[in-house]
Amino acid sequence: MTMIEIFNGRYSVDEDGNVYSLRNNAGNRRAAPKLMKLRLSKEGYLTVTLTTDTGRLFCQVHRLVAQAFIPNPMNKPEVNHRDGIKIHNRKTNLEWATESENAQHAFQLGLRVGNPTWAGKINADCPNSKPVNQLGLDGQLIQTFPSMAEARRHGFSQGNISMVISGQRDHHKGFKWAFA
């Protein structure tokens, strides 16, 4: 079993998600690694408490495994459990993901239900999407987009459209905007 030392050689983690203490309380190297006790967080993740020079750290085991064994060339911030089970921390069950990828995966597995918050960004069928009118500076209707996300796909900024609608800006790209 491959183990990688972490936290300046005080601890190690293996590919199966086991964490070991390599030093005793006096700071001396142990003859054999001591398996650390894992706890279940209120969010359902296995955690371990590690002591460092600056104090105690409460670490999620899946993050320790990913940081030790899984390359992250795109610097994705989250670790996804491929099977959706938060306590399965084997290297082969973990992957780096963006927040959006992690959320979409949870919906696909049925771990989260309801309307995903990203639905309006994908299509206008989301009940939270509102049609927006693109108006000339004279107030004449030019066209109606089914959502701000659809206007974005045509080269406009959702943030700037929202600022025009709320009165924080006068126009965006030479147009006035209003909810339909």
C-alpha positions as CSV (number, residue, x, y, z in Angstrom):
1,M,0.0,0.0,0.0
2,T,1.4,3.4,-1.0
3,M,1.6,6.0,1.8
4,I,2.6,9.6,1.3
5,E,3.8,11.7,4.2
6,I,2.0,14.9,4.9
7,F,2.4,17.9,7.3
8,N,6.2,17.8,7.4
9,G,6.3,14.0,8.0
10,R,4.1,14.1,11.1
11,Y,1.4,12.1,9.3
12,S,0.8,10.0,6.3
13,V,-2.2,9.1,4.2
14,D,-2.7,6.0,2.0
15,E,-4.7,5.4,-1.2
16,D,-7.6,3.9,0.7
17,G,-8.2,7.0,2.9
18,N,-6.4,5.8,6.1
19,V,-4.5,8.5,8.0
20,Y,-1.5,7.6,10.2
21,S,0.4,9.4,12.9
22,L,4.2,9.0,12.3
23,R,5.3,10.8,15.5
24,N,4.5,10.5,19.2
25,N,3.5,13.3,21.6
26,A,7.2,14.1,22.2
27,G,7.7,14.5,18.5
28,N,9.8,11.4,18.1
29,R,9.3,9.1,15.1
30,R,7.1,6.0,15.9
31,A,8.5,2.5,15.3
32,A,5.3,1.8,13.3
33,P,2.7,4.2,12.0
34,K,-0.4,4.6,14.3
35,L,-3.8,4.5,12.5
36,M,-5.7,7.7,13.4
37,K,-9.3,7.7,14.5
38,L,-11.7,9.2,11.9
39,R,-14.9,11.1,12.8
40,L,-18.0,11.7,10.8
41,S,-18.8,15.4,10.3
42,K,-22.3,16.7,10.4
43,E,-22.1,17.1,6.6
44,G,-21.4,13.4,6.3
45,Y,-17.6,13.5,5.5
46,L,-14.9,11.6,7.4
47,T,-12.6,13.9,9.2
48,V,-9.4,13.7,11.2
49,T,-7.8,16.0,13.7
50,L,-4.1,16.8,13.0
51,T,-1.8,18.7,15.2
52,T,0.6,21.2,13.6
53,D,3.0,23.9,14.9
54,T,0.2,26.4,14.7
55,G,-2.5,24.3,16.4
56,R,-5.1,21.7,15.5
57,L,-6.5,21.2,12.1
58,F,-9.7,19.4,11.3
59,C,-9.2,17.9,7.8
60,Q,-11.6,16.1,5.5
61,V,-10.0,12.8,4.6
62,H,-11.1,12.9,0.9
63,R,-9.2,16.2,0.5
64,L,-6.1,14.7,2.0
65,V,-6.2,11.7,-0.3
66,A,-6.8,13.9,-3.4
67,Q,-4.0,16.3,-2.5
68,A,-1.6,13.4,-2.0
69,F,-2.5,11.2,-4.9
70,I,-4.5,12.9,-7.6
71,P,-2.9,15.5,-9.9
72,N,-4.9,18.7,-10.3
73,P,-3.3,20.6,-13.3
74,M,-6.4,22.7,-13.8
75,N,-6.5,23.8,-10.1
76,K,-10.1,22.7,-9.5
77,P,-11.1,23.6,-6.0
78,E,-13.4,20.7,-5.0
79,V,-13.1,16.9,-4.6
80,N,-15.9,14.9,-6.0
81,H,-16.8,11.3,-4.9
82,R,-17.5,9.5,-8.1
83,D,-20.0,7.0,-6.5
84,G,-21.6,9.8,-4.5
85,I,-20.9,8.2,-1.1
86,K,-19.0,10.7,1.1
87,I,-17.3,8.1,3.2
88,H,-15.7,6.2,0.3
89,N,-12.4,7.9,0.2
90,R,-10.3,5.6,-2.0
91,K,-8.1,7.3,-4.6
92,T,-10.0,5.6,-7.4
93,N,-13.3,7.1,-6.2
94,L,-12.1,10.7,-6.1
95,E,-11.6,13.4,-8.7
96,W,-11.0,17.1,-8.7
97,A,-14.0,19.2,-9.8
98,T,-15.3,22.7,-10.1
99,E,-18.3,23.7,-7.9
100,S,-20.5,23.5,-10.9
101,E,-19.3,20.0,-11.9
102,N,-19.7,18.8,-8.4
103,A,-23.3,20.1,-8.2
104,Q,-24.2,18.7,-11.6
105,H,-22.8,15.3,-10.6
106,A,-25.0,15.4,-7.4
107,F,-28.1,16.1,-9.4
108,Q,-27.3,13.3,-11.9
109,L,-26.9,10.8,-9.1
110,G,-30.1,12.0,-7.4
111,L,-28.2,13.2,-4.3
112,R,-29.7,16.6,-4.8
113,V,-33.2,17.1,-6.0
114,G,-35.3,20.1,-7.2
115,N,-34.4,22.7,-9.8
116,P,-30.6,23.0,-10.0
117,T,-29.5,26.6,-9.5
118,W,-27.7,26.4,-12.8
119,A,-30.7,25.5,-14.9
120,G,-31.4,29.1,-16.0
121,K,-27.8,29.3,-17.2
122,I,-28.4,26.4,-19.5
123,N,-31.9,27.1,-20.8
124,A,-34.9,29.3,-20.3
125,D,-37.1,26.4,-19.0
126,C,-36.0,27.2,-15.4
127,P,-39.0,28.7,-13.5
128,N,-36.6,31.4,-12.1
129,S,-35.7,32.7,-15.6
130,K,-37.4,35.9,-16.7
131,P,-37.7,37.2,-20.2
132,V,-35.8,40.4,-20.9
133,N,-36.6,43.1,-23.5
134,Q,-33.8,44.7,-25.5
135,L,-34.8,48.2,-26.2
136,G,-33.4,51.0,-28.3
137,L,-32.2,54.2,-26.5
138,D,-35.6,55.6,-27.5
139,G,-37.4,52.8,-25.7
140,Q,-38.6,50.9,-28.8
141,L,-38.6,47.1,-28.4
142,I,-35.9,45.5,-30.5
143,Q,-36.3,41.9,-29.3
144,T,-37.2,39.7,-26.3
145,F,-34.8,37.1,-24.9
146,P,-36.3,34.3,-22.9
147,S,-33.7,34.8,-20.2
148,M,-30.6,36.9,-19.4
149,A,-28.6,33.7,-20.0
150,E,-29.9,33.7,-23.6
151,A,-29.0,37.4,-24.0
152,R,-25.5,36.5,-22.7
153,R,-25.2,33.8,-25.5
154,H,-25.8,36.7,-27.9
155,G,-22.8,38.7,-26.6
156,F,-24.4,40.7,-23.8
157,S,-23.3,40.7,-20.1
158,Q,-25.9,39.4,-17.6
159,G,-24.4,41.6,-14.9
160,N,-24.7,44.7,-17.0
161,I,-28.2,43.9,-18.1
162,S,-29.2,43.5,-14.5
163,M,-27.6,46.8,-13.6
164,V,-29.6,48.6,-16.3
165,I,-32.8,46.9,-15.1
166,S,-32.1,48.0,-11.5
167,G,-31.3,51.5,-12.5
168,Q,-27.5,51.3,-11.7
169,R,-26.6,51.9,-15.3
170,D,-28.3,53.8,-18.1
171,H,-27.6,51.4,-20.9
172,H,-25.5,48.4,-22.0
173,K,-23.9,48.1,-25.4
174,G,-26.1,51.0,-26.7
175,F,-29.4,49.4,-25.5
176,K,-31.8,49.8,-22.6
177,W,-33.1,46.7,-20.9
178,A,-36.2,45.7,-19.0
179,F,-38.0,42.6,-17.8
180,A,-40.7,41.6,-20.3
